[in-house]
Amino acid sequence: HKTMQIKIFEGFEDFAKAFNEEESKDVSATVQEILASVRKNGDAALREYTERFDPVVPESWLVPKSELEKALEGLDHDLFHILEEAADNIMFFHDKQKTDSQLEFSPDGTVLGWKVTPVDSVGIYIPGGRAVYPSTLLMNVIPAQVAGVSRIAMVSPPGPSGLPHKLVMASAALMGLEELYAVGGAQSIGALAYGTESIQQVVKITGPGNAYVAEAKRQVYGTVGIDSFAGPSEIMIICDRQDIPVEYLVRDLLSQAEHDPDAGAILVTTSSKQAEDVAKRLKNLIPTLARREIIEASFANRSAIIVAQDLEEIFEAVNEIAPEHLEVLTKQPFEDLHRIRNAGAIFLGPNTPEAVGDYFAGPNHTLPTSGCAKFSSPLGVQDFVKTSSVISYSAERLQRQGEQIIRFAEEEELFSHAESIRVRLENI
């Protein structure tokens, strides 16, 4: 077992020049073939690809309600209450995101506003490959429930038993849901988008997955809505304090590196000694860890340590990389908050490791990755509703503004637009 290398860069500029991400293998053609087959052949295609990629084909795609209840009943007492309290925290936070329809009535009788309506249905992908994520179920289901979505369907890969992981099934039962299908991969995204004999199509798909799932969501976008184009998980830790224990920095970097071989874990520090201490501890610790091979690949591919000159360079790195998770371990984290423009979730202070956000705090852990925090937000209630504009003009308002609308339309040479106004002015 060869000694792994931890990349240390002197400054963000060196990092930006030298840190070339490995090209992801092109999965587009494979996904396109899978989606076309599911669209044409329905359940038969699900069976074909599940036989190819998963350990067993389930007897029924829909997980029986009795299995969901059994999984929930089988949880030990403490774990049940942990899941229950986590769900309460997530519900409490997302309940504050609700927006109501609004109508504004003007003195002349005109009414302007918007109507908020939940999407009719949503399909949620719950990963079940390298790790199992009941937390993902809670983070996707709860904002959909708060939004008022009437139908929530979930898909999750079958394990050796032909069923999704018991914690996924238990979490579904805890949330009062019964529509969980034992199917994963790009084929499950095709089933949700196009429908099969067993799985009714939805209007929006959310939830993280591997490269094939992410590409499938990208390809079905337009047929259905999606939450985002998600890439591998990321964490950036920024630090200008020498009193932060090395073990905090090491364990927090590893918390994301263990997700995926392409996950990114980056420490930006103002101390060369701190950088060296963290690198040394990582080299000694990683070979002893259960998910060693995944972590080693992460540090070979997308993880590094950057030694910055000062806070200004640190925040230059933050806003350019736009990390999914950002831990702020600076001397004055709240005062530094205004410097951060681009980040998915911001964790302030030494008592707030990224894991508290993954599981328990309440804010959503489905976050923009791969620099998308420059223009995207965490998953929330707003992702499960849509608004319709509401307009009702009074005769008085139309008479007052009609000629301006006519002129505007005629400048665009849309003369029927103009006439639709003119004919009404003649009859008021």
Secondary structure as the mmCIF struct_conf table of DSSP 4:
data_model
#
loop_
_struct_conf.conf_type_id
_struct_conf.id
_struct_conf.beg_label_comp_id
_struct_conf.beg_label_asym_id
_struct_conf.beg_label_seq_id
_struct_conf.end_label_comp_id
_struct_conf.end_label_asym_id
_struct_conf.end_label_seq_id
HELX_LH_PP_P HELX_LH_PP_P1 LYS A 2 MET A 4
STRN STRN1 ILE A 8 GLU A 10
BEND BEND1 GLY A 11 GLY A 11
HELX_RH_AL_P HELX_RH_AL_P1 PHE A 12 ALA A 18
HELX_LH_PP_P HELX_LH_PP_P2 ASN A 20 LYS A 25
HELX_RH_AL_P HELX_RH_AL_P2 SER A 28 ASN A 41
TURN_TY1_P TURN_TY1_P1 GLY A 42 GLY A 42
HELX_RH_AL_P HELX_RH_AL_P3 ASP A 43 PHE A 53
BEND BEND2 ASP A 54 PRO A 55
BEND BEND3 GLU A 59 GLU A 59
BEND BEND4 TRP A 61 TRP A 61
STRN STRN2 LEU A 62 LEU A 62
HELX_LH_PP_P HELX_LH_PP_P3 VAL A 63 PRO A 64
HELX_RH_AL_P HELX_RH_AL_P4 LYS A 65 GLU A 73
TURN_TY1_P TURN_TY1_P2 GLY A 74 GLY A 74
BEND BEND5 LEU A 75 LEU A 75
HELX_RH_AL_P HELX_RH_AL_P5 HIS A 77 ASP A 95
TURN_TY1_P TURN_TY1_P3 LYS A 96 GLN A 97
STRN STRN3 GLN A 102 PHE A 105
TURN_TY1_P TURN_TY1_P4 PRO A 107 ASP A 108
BEND BEND6 GLY A 109 GLY A 109
STRN STRN4 VAL A 111 PRO A 118
BEND BEND7 ASP A 120 ASP A 120
STRN STRN5 SER A 121 TYR A 125
BEND BEND8 GLY A 129 ALA A 131
HELX_RH_AL_P HELX_RH_AL_P6 PRO A 134 ALA A 147
TURN_TY1_P TURN_TY1_P5 GLY A 148 GLY A 148
BEND BEND9 SER A 150 SER A 150
STRN STRN6 ARG A 151 VAL A 155
TURN_TY1_P TURN_TY1_P6 PRO A 160 SER A 161
BEND BEND10 GLY A 162 LEU A 163
HELX_RH_AL_P HELX_RH_AL_P7 LYS A 166 LEU A 174
TURN_TY1_P TURN_TY1_P7 MET A 175 GLY A 176
STRN STRN7 LEU A 180 TYR A 181
BEND BEND11 ALA A 182 ALA A 182
HELX_RH_AL_P HELX_RH_AL_P8 GLY A 185 TYR A 194
BEND BEND12 GLU A 197 ILE A 199
BEND BEND13 VAL A 203 VAL A 203
STRN STRN8 LYS A 204 THR A 206
HELX_RH_AL_P HELX_RH_AL_P9 ALA A 211 VAL A 220
STRN STRN9 TYR A 221 TYR A 221
TURN_TY1_P TURN_TY1_P8 GLY A 222 THR A 223
STRN STRN10 VAL A 224 VAL A 224
STRN STRN11 GLY A 225 ILE A 226
BEND BEND14 ASP A 227 ASP A 227
BEND BEND15 PRO A 232 PRO A 232
STRN STRN12 GLU A 234 CYS A 239
BEND BEND16 GLN A 242 ILE A 244
HELX_RH_AL_P HELX_RH_AL_P10 VAL A 246 ALA A 257
TURN_TY1_P TURN_TY1_P9 GLU A 258 HIS A 259
TURN_TY1_P TURN_TY1_P10 PRO A 261 ASP A 262
STRN STRN13 GLY A 264 THR A 269
BEND BEND17 THR A 270 THR A 270
HELX_RH_AL_P HELX_RH_AL_P11 SER A 272 LEU A 285
HELX_RH_3T_P HELX_RH_3T_P1 ILE A 286 THR A 288
BEND BEND18 LEU A 289 LEU A 289
TURN_TY1_P TURN_TY1_P11 ALA A 290 ARG A 291
HELX_RH_AL_P HELX_RH_AL_P12 ARG A 292 ASN A 301
TURN_TY1_P TURN_TY1_P12 ARG A 302 ARG A 302
STRN STRN14 ALA A 304 VAL A 307
BEND BEND19 GLN A 309 ASP A 310
HELX_RH_AL_P HELX_RH_AL_P13 LEU A 311 ILE A 321
BEND BEND20 GLU A 324 GLU A 324
STRN STRN15 HIS A 325 LEU A 329
BEND BEND21 THR A 330 GLN A 332
HELX_RH_AL_P HELX_RH_AL_P14 PRO A 333 ASP A 336
HELX_RH_3T_P HELX_RH_3T_P2 LEU A 337 ARG A 339
BEND BEND22 ASN A 342 ASN A 342
BEND BEND23 GLY A 344 GLY A 344
STRN STRN16 ALA A 345 LEU A 348
BEND BEND24 GLY A 349 GLY A 349
TURN_TY1_P TURN_TY1_P13 PRO A 350 ASN A 351
HELX_RH_AL_P HELX_RH_AL_P15 GLU A 354 TYR A 359
TURN_TY1_P TURN_TY1_P14 PHE A 360 PHE A 360
BEND BEND25 ALA A 361 PRO A 363
TURN_TY1_P TURN_TY1_P15 SER A 370 GLY A 371
HELX_RH_3T_P HELX_RH_3T_P3 CYS A 372 LYS A 374
TURN_TY1_P TURN_TY1_P16 PHE A 375 PHE A 375
HELX_RH_3T_P HELX_RH_3T_P4 VAL A 381 PHE A 384
STRN STRN17 VAL A 385 SER A 392
HELX_RH_AL_P HELX_RH_AL_P16 ALA A 395 GLU A 411
TURN_TY1_P TURN_TY1_P17 GLU A 412 GLU A 413
HELX_RH_AL_P HELX_RH_AL_P17 PHE A 415 ASN A 427
#
